Amino acid sequence: MGQALYRKYRSRSLDEVIGQEHVTTTLENALKSGALSHAYLFTGPRGVGKTSIARILAHRINQLDYTGEDMHLDIIEIDAASNRGIDEIRDLREKVAIAPSQGKFKVYIIDEVHMLTTPAFNALLKTLEEPPAHVVFILATTEVHKLPETIISRTQRHTFRPVEPAKVIAHLRNIADKEKIKVTDEALGLIAAHGEGSFRDSISLLDQAASRGSEITGETIRDVLGIPPEAGLRELLTSVYRGDTAAIVGLLSRLTTQGYQASAIAKQLGQLIRADVLADANTGPSREELLDLLARLIDVPASAEPERLLEIVLLRAALPHADSGAPTSSTKTVKATTAKSPSQQASPAEAKSSQIISKAETSESLQEEPQSTKRAASPKSNMDTDVDIVQVWPNVLNALKSKHNTIYGILRLAQPQLDNNHLTLAFQYAFHQKRIHEAKNRQIIATIIEELTGAKVTIECIKSEMSAPTTPPAVEDEVVTTLSPKPTTNDASSLTNVSNIFGGAELLES
């Protein structure tokens, strides 16, 4: 049986280690000067050389040759994943007192040390703090955050880094030439990208692809990794950008039927979106929308139902771009107006009266329409993109109140102003302005406005130095009172200030 390539090409000396020069240089100097530590901690991602350097260091300490496969009585390797209990560590504590049999030091290499239990760490702590003079510990882990600080503080820590893609590609090319493996530069680039800085993962993938017996191309690596074709992914993203929900569902179904995993689809979509954002490509959605979609795609691989979550994420991203329908010739156009100043805004009674008149006019227009027309009409088709935001605002607040009460409580304190489908919301307090300015909250408000009016608006939240928040137009099924009544006592003034800052709420008497 042939030897795996990652084992065959494992580093045998410190100068053979690639990409960790900051570690190997420090250790080489310590070996030359004799300034060795009693305990080392190697941390970093998988496959970057932690265990290889631990073995090389253990042999160099004892002035032994290292061939990669030899064993030595004074070099003891412990896998903490399968020897993680307190009994194993107690056994180690009893044996460390025994002098080395041949070498100068007994070296204990504990791999995946973060897997030890808390009692085991406690048992190891005393030995690490005051080890015998002939003992050296080398601890290795990929998850250093799981180690107790008391353990970390008693070691000399070396942090390993992911290897740069260019160095991985050069090393893979060297191995391919020695093994007479035909591989294209595109394939090596894909292998290095998939390895994410891990030599072991990259070499293992090259070994796997080489077993096919033909030249390794980019298509070979995509097939081995199950990476969906870029053309299909671009088609899927285009459907998202134009809001074509039916096409999204169909394309996802086709990709999964072809055997592509939802996690792989999400990862590749994320890479394409990231490239679009960095290139500032004019894809249609704003960069903020693209970043929001990118953040949601990251959660797909870890989901219990990645296929369902991927579908939901893409459909949610597509909804704001779905066609809302063109206005018909019979549509009444309402011209956009700027918001009134606090002194000019309608009183609650006037707003309520205006709302009743508007409802009456709507009722009359419906009665004049044929019955078949009423069934076919949708709320959006009867609205124009030019909106009187002062008249529409109470309906927006009502829609928010039922599902998003927190947003409603803050938004009722805003002064809205619409100009060319750009909605400006002015707040007296920075807390309110920052809260509504969050992307998800602005998206909720924009969606509700589009549902009510058919208008797609962009929203900007600003802080305005106004004397007090003004009362919004009357909200249906609510008794509206001014938010800034003239205080008659200090207590009334305090309650008013609280209401202004945190939004309307019911006050409970003690």
MIGU-67648 format. One record per residue (C-alpha): residue in three letters; x, y, z. Coordinates in nm, 2 decimals. Example, Ala and Ser with C-alpha at 12.3 -4.5 7.8 and 13.67 -1.06 7.14 Angstrom:
2
R     r     east    north       up
R   ala     1.23    -0.45     0.78
R   ser     1.37    -0.11     0.71
***
This chain:
510
R     r     east    north       up
R   met     0.00     0.00     0.00
R   gly     0.14     0.34    -0.10
R   gln     0.21     0.61     0.15
R   ala    -0.02     0.91     0.16
R   leu     0.14     1.22     0.01
R   tyr     0.09     1.44     0.32
R   arg     0.29     1.19     0.52
R   lys     0.55     1.13     0.26
R   tyr     0.63     1.50     0.23
R   arg     0.60     1.59     0.60
R   ser     0.88     1.83     0.71
R   arg     1.18     1.66     0.87
R   ser     1.37     1.96     0.99
R   leu     1.29     2.32     1.10
R   asp     1.43     2.47     0.77
R   glu     1.19     2.25     0.57
R   val     0.88     2.40     0.74
R   ile     0.71     2.65     0.51
R   gly     0.51     2.95     0.61
R   gln     0.60     2.95     0.99
R   glu     0.93     3.12     0.98
R   his     0.84     3.33     1.28
R   val     0.82     3.01     1.49
R   thr     1.10     2.81     1.35
R   thr     1.35     3.10     1.37
R   thr     1.27     3.15     1.74
R   leu     1.30     2.78     1.82
R   glu     1.63     2.75     1.62
R   asn     1.78     3.03     1.82
R   ala     1.67     2.88     2.15
R   leu     1.82     2.54     2.05
R   lys     2.15     2.71     1.96
R   ser     2.17     2.91     2.28
R   gly     2.04     2.63     2.51
R   ala     1.76     2.86     2.64
R   leu     1.48     2.60     2.63
R   ser     1.15     2.64     2.80
R   his     1.00     2.37     3.02
R   ala     0.67     2.39     2.84
R   tyr     0.56     2.51     2.49
R   leu     0.21     2.58     2.35
R   phe     0.16     2.56     1.98
R   thr    -0.17     2.71     1.86
R   gly    -0.32     2.76     1.52
R   pro    -0.54     2.61     1.25
R   arg    -0.52     2.25     1.14
R   gly    -0.26     2.12     0.90
R   val     0.00     2.41     0.93
R   gly     0.28     2.22     1.10
R   lys     0.22     2.22     1.48
R   thr     0.26     1.85     1.53
R   ser     0.55     1.83     1.28
R   ile     0.74     2.10     1.45
R   ala     0.67     1.94     1.79
R   arg     0.83     1.62     1.68
R   ile     1.12     1.79     1.52
R   leu     1.18     2.00     1.84
R   ala     1.15     1.69     2.06
R   his     1.42     1.51     1.86
R   arg     1.65     1.82     1.84
R   ile     1.63     1.86     2.22
R   asn     1.76     1.50     2.26
R   gln     2.00     1.54     1.96
R   leu     1.83     1.26     1.77
R   asp     1.78     1.23     1.39
R   tyr     1.42     1.25     1.28
R   thr     1.30     1.06     0.98
R   gly     0.93     1.11     1.03
R   glu     0.84     0.75     1.12
R   asp     1.08     0.66     1.40
R   met     0.97     0.62     1.76
R   his     1.18     0.69     2.08
R   leu     1.12     0.59     2.44
R   asp     1.19     0.94     2.57
R   ile     0.94     1.11     2.33
R   ile     0.59     1.03     2.44
R   glu     0.29     1.15     2.22
R   ile    -0.05     1.17     2.39
R   asp    -0.38     1.22     2.20
R   ala    -0.59     1.43     2.45
R   ala    -0.90     1.36     2.25
R   ser    -0.89     0.99     2.36
R   asn    -0.69     1.03     2.68
R   arg    -0.87     1.33     2.83
R   gly    -0.96     1.21     3.18
R   ile    -0.80     1.27     3.52
R   asp    -0.67     0.91     3.55
R   glu    -0.45     0.95     3.24
R   ile    -0.30     1.28     3.37
R   arg    -0.24     1.12     3.71
R   asp    -0.06     0.84     3.54
R   leu     0.15     1.10     3.35
R   arg     0.23     1.28     3.67
R   glu     0.36     0.96     3.83
R   lys     0.59     0.88     3.52
R   val     0.74     1.22     3.47
R   ala     0.96     1.17     3.78
R   ile     1.13     0.87     3.60
R   ala     1.45     0.98     3.44
R   pro     1.49     0.95     3.06
R   ser     1.62     0.61     2.94
R   gln     1.86     0.73     2.66
R   gly     1.82     1.10     2.59
R   lys     1.88     1.40     2.80
R   phe     1.51     1.49     2.83
R   lys     1.17     1.32     2.84
R   val     0.95     1.51     2.60
R   tyr     0.57     1.49     2.63
R   ile     0.37     1.60     2.32
R   ile     0.01     1.64     2.41
R   asp    -0.20     1.69     2.09
R   glu    -0.55     1.86     2.09
R   val    -0.48     1.95     2.45
R   his    -0.81     2.15     2.47
R   met    -1.00     1.82     2.49
R   leu    -0.88     1.76     2.85
R   thr    -1.14     1.77     3.12
R   thr    -1.14     2.04     3.39
R   pro    -1.02     1.79     3.66
R   ala    -0.74     1.67     3.41
R   phe    -0.63     2.03     3.36
R   asn    -0.62     2.08     3.74
R   ala    -0.40     1.77     3.77
R   leu    -0.17     1.88     3.49
R   leu    -0.14     2.24     3.63
R   lys     0.10     2.15     3.92
R   thr     0.33     1.95     3.69
R   leu     0.35     2.23     3.44
R   glu     0.42     2.48     3.71
R   glu     0.71     2.29     3.87
R   pro     0.82     2.01     3.63
R   pro     1.13     1.80     3.69
R   ala     1.44     1.94     3.52
R   his     1.45     1.65     3.27
R   val     1.09     1.70     3.14
R   val     0.97     1.92     2.85
R   phe     0.60     1.96     2.76
R   ile     0.48     2.05     2.41
R   leu     0.11     2.12     2.40
R   ala    -0.07     2.16     2.06
R   thr    -0.42     2.28     2.00
R   thr    -0.65     2.43     1.73
R   glu    -0.88     2.58     1.99
R   val    -0.67     2.78     2.24
R   his    -0.97     2.97     2.37
R   lys    -1.08     2.65     2.55
R   leu    -0.76     2.63     2.76
R   pro    -0.76     2.77     3.11
R   glu    -0.56     3.08     3.15
R   thr    -0.36     2.91     3.43
R   ile    -0.23     2.66     3.17
R   ile    -0.15     2.92     2.91
R   ser     0.04     3.14     3.15
R   arg     0.28     2.85     3.23
R   thr     0.39     2.79     2.88
R   gln     0.58     2.96     2.60
R   arg     0.32     3.02     2.34
R   his     0.38     3.01     1.96
R   thr     0.09     3.10     1.73
R   phe     0.09     2.94     1.39
R   arg    -0.06     3.11     1.09
R   pro    -0.25     2.98     0.78
R   val     0.00     2.94     0.50
R   glu    -0.02     3.20     0.22
R   pro    -0.19     3.06    -0.10
R   ala     0.11     3.14    -0.32
R   lys     0.34     2.93    -0.09
R   val     0.08     2.65    -0.09
R   ile     0.06     2.65    -0.47
R   ala     0.44     2.65    -0.50
R   his     0.47     2.36    -0.26
R   leu     0.20     2.16    -0.44
R   arg     0.37     2.22    -0.78
R   asn     0.70     2.09    -0.63
R   ile     0.52     1.77    -0.51
R   ala     0.34     1.73    -0.84
R   asp     0.66     1.75    -1.03
R   lys     0.83     1.49    -0.81
R   glu     0.54     1.26    -0.83
R   lys     0.49     1.32    -1.21
R   ile     0.14     1.44    -1.16
R   lys     0.00     1.65    -1.44
R   val    -0.20     1.94    -1.29
R   thr    -0.30     2.28    -1.43
R   asp    -0.24     2.61    -1.25
R   glu    -0.61     2.67    -1.22
R   ala    -0.65     2.33    -1.04
R   leu    -0.37     2.42    -0.80
R   gly    -0.53     2.75    -0.73
R   leu    -0.86     2.58    -0.65
R   ile    -0.68     2.33    -0.42
R   ala    -0.51     2.60    -0.23
R   ala    -0.83     2.80    -0.19
R   his    -1.01     2.50    -0.06
R   gly    -0.73     2.41     0.18
R   glu    -0.76     2.76     0.34
R   gly    -0.40     2.77     0.44
R   ser    -0.37     2.40     0.55
R   phe    -0.08     2.21     0.39
R   arg    -0.23     1.88     0.50
R   asp    -0.57     1.94     0.35
R   ser    -0.43     2.07     0.02
R   ile    -0.18     1.78    -0.02
R   ser    -0.46     1.53     0.06
R   leu    -0.69     1.69    -0.21
R   leu    -0.40     1.67    -0.46
R   asp    -0.35     1.31    -0.37
R   gln    -0.72     1.23    -0.41
R   ala    -0.75     1.41    -0.75
R   ala    -0.43     1.23    -0.88
R   ser    -0.60     0.89    -0.82
R   arg    -0.82     0.96    -1.12
R   gly    -0.52     0.89    -1.35
R   ser    -0.57     1.18    -1.59
R   glu    -0.45     1.54    -1.60
R   ile    -0.60     1.74    -1.31
R   thr    -0.79     2.04    -1.43
R   gly    -1.00     2.30    -1.26
R   glu    -1.31     2.10    -1.37
R   thr    -1.16     1.79    -1.20
R   ile    -1.12     1.98    -0.87
R   arg    -1.48     2.12    -0.89
R   asp    -1.61     1.77    -0.95
R   val    -1.41     1.63    -0.65
R   leu    -1.52     1.91    -0.42
R   gly    -1.88     1.93    -0.55
R   ile    -1.85     2.29    -0.64
R   pro    -2.15     2.41    -0.85
R   pro    -2.07     2.57    -1.20
R   glu    -2.02     2.94    -1.19
R   ala    -2.27     3.00    -1.48
R   gly    -2.55     2.84    -1.28
R   leu    -2.46     3.04    -0.97
R   arg    -2.45     3.37    -1.17
R   glu    -2.80     3.28    -1.31
R   leu    -2.92     3.22    -0.95
R   leu    -2.78     3.56    -0.83
R   thr    -2.94     3.74    -1.13
R   ser    -3.28     3.59    -1.03
R   val    -3.23     3.72    -0.68
R   tyr    -3.13     4.07    -0.80
R   arg    -3.44     4.10    -1.02
R   gly    -3.67     3.95    -0.76
R   asp    -3.77     3.64    -0.97
R   thr    -3.88     3.41    -0.68
R   ala    -4.01     3.13    -0.91
R   ala    -3.67     3.12    -1.09
R   ile    -3.49     3.10    -0.76
R   val    -3.68     2.80    -0.65
R   gly    -3.64     2.63    -0.98
R   leu    -3.27     2.69    -1.00
R   leu    -3.21     2.57    -0.64
R   ser    -3.41     2.25    -0.72
R   arg    -3.20     2.19    -1.03
R   leu    -2.87     2.23    -0.85
R   thr    -2.97     2.00    -0.56
R   thr    -3.10     1.74    -0.80
R   gln    -2.76     1.75    -0.97
R   gly    -2.60     1.65    -0.64
R   tyr    -2.47     1.99    -0.52
R   gln    -2.50     2.05    -0.14
R   ala    -2.67     2.36    -0.01
R   ser    -2.36     2.44     0.20
R   ala    -2.14     2.44    -0.11
R   ile    -2.39     2.65    -0.31
R   ala    -2.40     2.90    -0.02
R   lys    -2.02     2.92     0.01
R   gln    -1.97     2.98    -0.37
R   leu    -2.25     3.24    -0.38
R   gly    -2.08     3.41    -0.09
R   gln    -1.75     3.42    -0.29
R   leu    -1.92     3.57    -0.59
R   ile    -2.11     3.83    -0.39
R   arg    -1.79     3.92    -0.20
R   ala    -1.61     3.97    -0.54
R   asp    -1.90     4.19    -0.66
R   val    -1.88     4.41    -0.34
R   leu    -1.50     4.45    -0.36
R   ala    -1.52     4.53    -0.73
R   asp    -1.81     4.77    -0.67
R   ala    -1.99     4.59    -0.96
R   asn    -2.33     4.75    -1.05
R   thr    -2.54     4.45    -0.98
R   gly    -2.86     4.63    -0.89
R   pro    -2.88     4.59    -0.51
R   ser    -2.70     4.83    -0.29
R   arg    -2.37     4.72    -0.12
R   glu    -2.56     4.72     0.21
R   glu    -2.81     4.47     0.07
R   leu    -2.53     4.25    -0.07
R   leu    -2.34     4.25     0.26
R   asp    -2.66     4.16     0.44
R   leu    -2.71     3.87     0.20
R   leu    -2.35     3.76     0.24
R   ala    -2.39     3.76     0.62
R   arg    -2.70     3.54     0.60
R   leu    -2.53     3.29     0.36
R   ile    -2.25     3.23     0.61
R   asp    -2.51     3.07     0.85
R   val    -2.63     2.82     0.59
R   pro    -2.36     2.54     0.63
R   ala    -2.41     2.52     1.01
R   ser    -2.79     2.50     0.98
R   ala    -2.98     2.18     1.07
R   glu    -3.17     2.23     0.74
R   pro    -2.93     2.40     0.51
R   glu    -3.14     2.35     0.19
R   arg    -3.44     2.51     0.35
R   leu    -3.24     2.80     0.50
R   leu    -3.07     2.87     0.17
R   glu    -3.40     2.90     0.00
R   ile    -3.54     3.13     0.26
R   val    -3.23     3.35     0.26
R   leu    -3.24     3.39    -0.12
R   leu    -3.62     3.45    -0.14
R   arg    -3.59     3.71     0.14
R   ala    -3.32     3.89    -0.05
R   ala    -3.53     3.88    -0.36
R   leu    -3.85     4.02    -0.22
R   pro    -3.75     4.39    -0.21
R   his    -3.67     4.37    -0.59
R   ala    -3.99     4.19    -0.69
R   asp    -4.20     4.37    -0.95
R   ser    -4.46     4.57    -0.77
R   gly    -4.67     4.63    -1.09
R   ala    -4.69     4.94    -1.31
R   pro    -4.96     5.20    -1.23
R   thr    -5.27     5.20    -1.46
R   ser    -5.41     5.50    -1.65
R   ser    -5.70     5.52    -1.40
R   thr    -5.47     5.55    -1.11
R   lys    -5.50     5.87    -0.91
R   thr    -5.16     6.04    -0.87
R   val    -5.08     6.20    -0.54
R   lys    -4.79     6.45    -0.57
R   ala    -4.51     6.42    -0.32
R   thr    -4.49     6.70    -0.06
R   thr    -4.24     6.78     0.20
R   ala    -4.32     6.72     0.57
R   lys    -4.47     7.01     0.76
R   ser    -4.27     7.18     1.03
R   pro    -4.37     7.11     1.39
R   ser    -4.58     7.43     1.39
R   gln    -4.76     7.35     1.06
R   gln    -4.84     6.99     1.12
R   ala    -5.20     6.89     1.13
R   ser    -5.36     6.85     1.47
R   pro    -5.49     6.50     1.57
R   ala    -5.85     6.61     1.50
R   glu    -5.76     6.74     1.15
R   ala    -5.56     6.43     1.07
R   lys    -5.85     6.21     1.18
R   ser    -6.09     6.41     0.97
R   ser    -5.86     6.38     0.67
R   gln    -5.84     6.01     0.72
R   ile    -6.22     5.97     0.73
R   ile    -6.26     6.18     0.41
R   ser    -5.99     5.97     0.24
R   lys    -6.17     5.65     0.34
R   ala    -6.50     5.79     0.21
R   glu    -6.35     5.88    -0.12
R   thr    -6.20     5.54    -0.15
R   ser    -6.53     5.37    -0.08
R   glu    -6.71     5.58    -0.35
R   ser    -6.45     5.50    -0.61
R   leu    -6.48     5.13    -0.53
R   gln    -6.86     5.15    -0.57
R   glu    -6.82     5.31    -0.92
R   glu    -6.59     5.03    -1.04
R   pro    -6.72     4.72    -1.20
R   gln    -6.73     4.41    -0.97
R   ser    -6.48     4.23    -1.19
R   thr    -6.23     4.52    -1.18
R   lys    -6.25     4.52    -0.79
R   arg    -6.15     4.16    -0.78
R   ala    -5.86     4.20    -1.01
R   ala    -5.71     4.51    -0.85
R   ser    -5.44     4.48    -0.60
R   pro    -5.35     4.74    -0.33
R   lys    -5.03     4.83    -0.51
R   ser    -5.19     4.88    -0.85
R   asn    -5.42     5.16    -0.72
R   met    -5.12     5.36    -0.59
R   asp    -4.86     5.58    -0.75
R   thr    -4.50     5.61    -0.66
R   asp    -4.57     5.98    -0.57
R   val    -4.69     5.97    -0.21
R   asp    -4.81     6.23     0.04
R   ile    -4.62     6.09     0.33
R   val    -4.81     6.30     0.59
R   gln    -5.14     6.12     0.48
R   val    -4.98     5.78     0.45
R   trp    -4.78     5.80     0.78
R   pro    -5.07     5.69     1.01
R   asn    -5.13     5.38     0.80
R   val    -4.75     5.30     0.82
R   leu    -4.76     5.33     1.20
R   asn    -5.07     5.11     1.22
R   ala    -4.90     4.84     1.02
R   leu    -4.59     4.86     1.24
R   lys    -4.79     4.85     1.56
R   ser    -4.93     4.51     1.51
R   lys    -4.60     4.33     1.43
R   his    -4.31     4.55     1.53
R   asn    -4.42     4.74     1.84
R   thr    -4.07     4.85     1.94
R   ile    -4.01     5.01     1.60
R   tyr    -4.36     5.17     1.62
R   gly    -4.29     5.31     1.96
R   ile    -3.98     5.49     1.83
R   leu    -4.10     5.58     1.48
R   arg    -4.40     5.77     1.61
R   leu    -4.15     6.02     1.75
R   ala    -4.00     6.08     1.40
R   gln    -4.07     6.37     1.16
R   pro    -4.10     6.21     0.81
R   gln    -4.01     6.40     0.49
R   leu    -4.03     6.25     0.14
R   asp    -3.85     6.39    -0.15
R   asn    -3.82     6.19    -0.48
R   asn    -3.87     5.86    -0.30
R   his    -3.60     5.95    -0.05
R   leu    -3.76     5.93     0.30
R   thr    -3.58     6.13     0.57
R   leu    -3.67     6.05     0.93
R   ala    -3.57     6.32     1.18
R   phe    -3.53     6.23     1.55
R   gln    -3.47     6.44     1.85
R   tyr    -3.25     6.17     2.03
R   ala    -2.95     5.99     1.89
R   phe    -3.06     5.67     2.05
R   his    -3.38     5.66     1.83
R   gln    -3.19     5.77     1.52
R   lys    -2.93     5.49     1.56
R   arg    -3.19     5.22     1.64
R   ile    -3.41     5.30     1.33
R   his    -3.10     5.34     1.11
R   glu    -3.02     4.97     1.15
R   ala    -3.05     4.80     0.81
R   lys    -3.31     4.55     0.92
R   asn    -3.53     4.82     1.07
R   arg    -3.51     5.04     0.77
R   gln    -3.59     4.74     0.55
R   ile    -3.90     4.66     0.75
R   ile    -4.03     5.02     0.72
R   ala    -3.95     5.04     0.35
R   thr    -4.13     4.71     0.29
R   ile    -4.44     4.83     0.47
R   ile    -4.44     5.16     0.27
R   glu    -4.41     4.96    -0.05
R   glu    -4.70     4.73     0.05
R   leu    -4.92     5.03     0.13
R   thr    -4.83     5.26    -0.16
R   gly    -4.63     5.06    -0.42
R   ala    -4.35     5.31    -0.38
R   lys    -3.99     5.19    -0.33
R   val    -3.82     5.44    -0.10
R   thr    -3.47     5.47     0.04
R   ile    -3.46     5.57     0.41
R   glu    -3.22     5.81     0.59
R   cys    -3.23     5.87     0.96
R   ile    -3.10     6.19     1.10
R   lys    -3.08     6.36     1.44
R   ser    -3.26     6.70     1.44
R   glu    -3.23     6.97     1.71
R   met    -3.60     7.02     1.75
R   ser    -3.75     7.13     2.08
R   ala    -3.97     6.83     2.13
R   pro    -4.09     6.54     1.92
R   thr    -4.41     6.63     1.74
R   thr    -4.72     6.43     1.76
R   pro    -4.77     6.22     1.44
R   pro    -5.10     6.22     1.26
R   ala    -5.37     6.02     1.43
R   val    -5.33     5.65     1.44
R   glu    -5.63     5.43     1.40
R   asp    -5.79     5.28     1.71
R   glu    -5.57     5.49     1.94
R   val    -5.65     5.80     2.15
R   val    -5.37     6.04     2.06
R   thr    -5.25     6.30     2.30
R   thr    -4.95     6.54     2.27
R   leu    -4.62     6.38     2.36
R   ser    -4.50     6.71     2.52
R   pro    -4.77     6.84     2.74
R   lys    -4.70     7.15     2.95
R   pro    -4.59     7.01     3.28
R   thr    -4.78     7.12     3.59
R   thr    -4.54     6.95     3.83
R   asn    -4.19     6.82     3.84
R   asp    -4.32     6.46     3.83
R   ala    -4.52     6.53     3.52
R   ser    -4.21     6.68     3.35
R   ser    -4.01     6.37     3.44
R   leu    -4.27     6.13     3.30
R   thr    -4.28     6.33     2.98
R   asn    -3.91     6.32     2.94
R   val    -3.91     5.94     2.98
R   ser    -4.20     5.91     2.73
R   asn    -4.01     6.12     2.48
R   ile    -3.69     5.92     2.50
R   phe    -3.83     5.56     2.51
R   gly    -4.16     5.61     2.31
R   gly    -4.52     5.59     2.41
R   ala    -4.60     5.34     2.69
R   glu    -4.86     5.27     2.95
R   leu    -4.77     5.42     3.29
R   leu    -4.85     5.21     3.59
R   glu    -4.94     5.39     3.91
R   ser    -4.78     5.25     4.23
***
